Amino acid sequence: MRPQSSSRGAVFSLIPWQSALIILISAVTPIVLSQPTLAPAAAYAAGLPFKVELRIASDAAEVLSHEDRIRVVDASVVCGSVGSGTSQSSTRLRGSLAEDPHRPGEAGRAGATELSLSWPDLRLMQAGNYQVCLCRNRGASCVTDVLFAQSVGVFMVSGPTSISNGASSALSPTAGRMFNIQVQGLSLSSRDRLHVVDQQFACGSTAAAQNSASLMESGLDLPGHIGMTGNGLSSQVWSSLVLVLPGAYNVCWCSSLSATCASGGNFNVLAGVITVLGPLRLEVPGGNVSIGADFTLSVVGTGLSQGDRIRLIPGHLSCGLPGASVVLATALTNTGVLTARGSEQELQWRRLQLSTGMVYKVCWCAMLAEDCASDFDFIVNAGSFRVVDGLVMTSPPAVGVVAVDGNQSVPCVDELSWQSSYGANCAWFAENDPGCTKTADIGQLEHCNSTCQTCPARADPLVTSCSLGALCACFEGCSPSVPCPVGVMGGNPARWANGSLLTEECYEEVIAVNSSSAWKTSRPTNETPWHEWQLPAIEEIHGFELHGDATSENHTTTFSVQVLLGNHSWRTVEDSRPLAANWDGHHSVRALFASGPVQTRGLRLEPRDFAGSPTLSAALVVRRCTINTAPSPDWRCHALKCQAFCYRQLGCTGQWFEYCQDQKQASLAWEFNAATCDVDCSPAYRRCRPSFFFLLTLLLACVCLAPKLRIASPRC
């Protein structure tokens, strides 16, 4: 539209970077601004830059001013009405005007601020209809709704307004099951594209350039189909999608008006959030189980049902691939016991048995009950655990070493400089997917050897027929005694360094809240009636040391405790039973968890019963261990000899002999003046018990042969 000439005319325009939209406004004294007419080919799209430009004729009664201010608001708002919110731009606006609402316009196309004002580099992050409200000649005083009384123009921004499943219901699919994403919006295009990314990565970040590794091969890079409205401009659907990892995901949108949909910055509009239901963690109640004995396995998550099934497979196999539907556990019944855990559910399989010590992976099939038959049905990895001669270990091993060519050791470590195309590094996997058992491989299996346990195979002395308790007792009997491997007696995996099992000395320590500035704490309020600790790292908490007020004798008599699971979920310890606290105000009490220590980085302590007032001062009782990370060569040789003696004396079979031989060769690097540690790595003695018939035969032979051998006495 060409601006018409008028002696008293004003022209205002909203101009995207791609095209100009001219608005004709006639002005008389006092100036009255008519509603603009937008060009039909408006190229406003969510997430793309545009600018607002105001123009006025040079002979207008009142020219533009450096003191003019604008706001971009929803079109449904009446400019200037009290309480309308027109004094503030929409929260969906980004750019210079959003950062500084009182920013004056700069000279526009006319070249002079009296004739044109421009606010460039603006973005609206959600589709919808918007308008521009104007406050004239007041500068920084433009702070109330009534002053933004003039509506300059209305315009539409294309893009998504909501997402749902194929039936327009809430989008909460189940891990491993197919679902659809239906996008509803304004002026959608078949050239628009979607990416689904893990929620910790924002739309517009580098990671948004690709779909989440948890999304199986999909058609998201292809055009969507016409959705439920029957019109591709208002709805499009992408179907047959599968996410294999429960959790939250951002759905990021790229406009067809973008130059390309290749970089993460192009996918900068959040179309919605998907919450995928399924198993969140694996639990082995009790922590310990003997090979061949009954044990219980629990899958905890959201959206679990009685029809869910699991399979236990060797840890080197992948869920969903050949072998995933094989049943390895004896008495793995079809149906687990389903119970509620607040907002989560627990499926528990009882009386399971395993006959081999190794890493097991738990593959999960949702809701299909007896139809969970194929390998692909069990595509969801619910977690993994390790059985080592009676100990179930659900944590991954830490940094160790691997044998190379049988005669030297090299560190088994993560590559600190590596980062995936999604922006995740080995530290991210250690925090969010320890063991790398849930996220599809995007390079972490090659570069994060320690975190992902993908070091080349080596002999493991903990794969043995002997009880670890018996071995540890034998180690203690050596002179000097050799401690147990790190973590073994605590139910965690043994840890390695320089090719040897690390050893540790552990003790309990009482830590006051204010003694560590790295700990975040909060005290009770009406809304949150508990004491809370947020620790910088996971600690082994055994309980609390408590006392009341010695002056007033006010004290808490019982309390309850919650521990943080993951990053957001809280669980009550001791099956919600209250714990005993103080009986008076001046004696300290150490209250330990009857069910054993907890591994957590967050705790909440809530007073239940009290005398006078719920006065309470608490310190944490934690377990701290000193690890012998750099043993001397003499000590390492002594420890290897002690261990060899115990394995041999107890008659242990397994991988000890290979491990000992590797260590004996590696001892050349222990600074023994090029001499190896003189340890005897002989395998276990064969202990044969002669049978009764063998002894009888030996006795008869002795009696019969005695005369011929001229033995004076018939006694042998």
C-alpha angles and dihedrals in degrees: 000000000000117000111250118231116247133161091230103025130129127200122205122181139187105210126193117199090254101049143000123246110204121205122195116213125176118213132199131168108309092033114246116191114208122211111274126239111228121215110255093235095063108166100202112139131173112263096015123111123254137159135224114224127184120201133184133183116262092237095049118132091241123026126207119278138213084234094063116112133191138198128201109217140160113289090236091066118096108229112238098011116136112259093010093120093232091136087073127053121237115285086234091067119103131184139050096331092049092049095046113021091186094052109134120230119257127227111291132201093307089064096229127081090223089065104031136016123191134194105192136190099035126153134190112208099202134048119249145100116295139177138200119237119198132212112195127220099336104103113186090004089073094103106119131073095238092060092061090066102137120082107211098185149323124236138172127235115206123221143081122328100179144353130218140155122277092282095049093253129129112298106239107135125181120247111261095016125104120253140168132233113215115191120200120191150111126302094348119183136211086236093061114108138202133210126192112212135174110273094242087068114072123222107264093034123118090260091061089072088083137033120258115278086236091066113090121223105304144169096245090117089057127073117280123238126248108280137219096296091063091234123096091209092065104029138021130175134205112198143192096038123158128195114190100192122066118231141077125313133187118230105215123196131209119198121231086230089066114103089240140348094223107103132058089245090064090059093059101129119090105220093179146302128270119208110201116204125215144088114345101179144357123236132192104195110222092017096231132080134164121231108264094016127110118267138169128238123197129194112199122192148103128293093017118159141189089255094063119111135194136201129198114221135173111282094241092062124083126235111249094025128095110306096028093111095052115116113224101164119085113235094015095160122205096244128055124205109258120210134165122248104186106279090354135065132222125214112195128193114195137197095027121161133200124191100192131059111230143100113300127197122209114219117195132208118194127226099326095106109184090006090069091104113121128074091244091057088066095053097127116091107216093184140281138254137188129231113202113175094315101330119108109208121189098178126083121247118259130232114322140150136262129216117247120198088342096277109071141038130228127188118267097216142145121259102248093197096052120106127172124233086259092059095252119135132188091274089058091053091046089055101039107024110019109190090020090250100136109038121073114250112273094161100298094109090061100038104032099055096156097045094042097039090232099135115131112278118276135175112275116209090200090067093087143128092234127091112255088221090059091047093050091049090052092048089054090055093061118101107263093022121241115221122232118267114278113278098001097112091041094057095252126117119275115258130225139207130171090358096302135100108259119234129211145193113217133196140165119255131189111220121192116220095242095048094082119052089194091068117090113215137178133188128224122285133176090265096041108030096187144084110246133199124193110190125200091231140013112282132188102243118196098178143286139295107220139186137168134214112304092196100052096023088228110151145155116251101188135015142173130224135213125191128205117248113198112326105315114013122093125200129192115235126219090033089286092299113146117249124224116252129171129343093198140008102257107046123081119227128198109215112192125189109260092208092056136262123321129221108222146127096216136048137178122200115193121188112229110176125018146169115238096340133349093265111166138164115187138189125188122245105215134175114237125187132197110214122208093228098163109034117181118253091250091052093047091052091048091049091049091050091049092049092047091052092050095047090049096042093049092047094239120179126194132073099331096105093054092044093050092049090051091051092047090055092044090053087081085080093051093087095256091146089264091306121123124233105270095228121151105232094181113149121250119300115258105242110201122183110207113232125237092252092052091053092047092050091049091051094050092048090051092051094046097046097043096089092049092049090046092237108173094216127040088223113106 
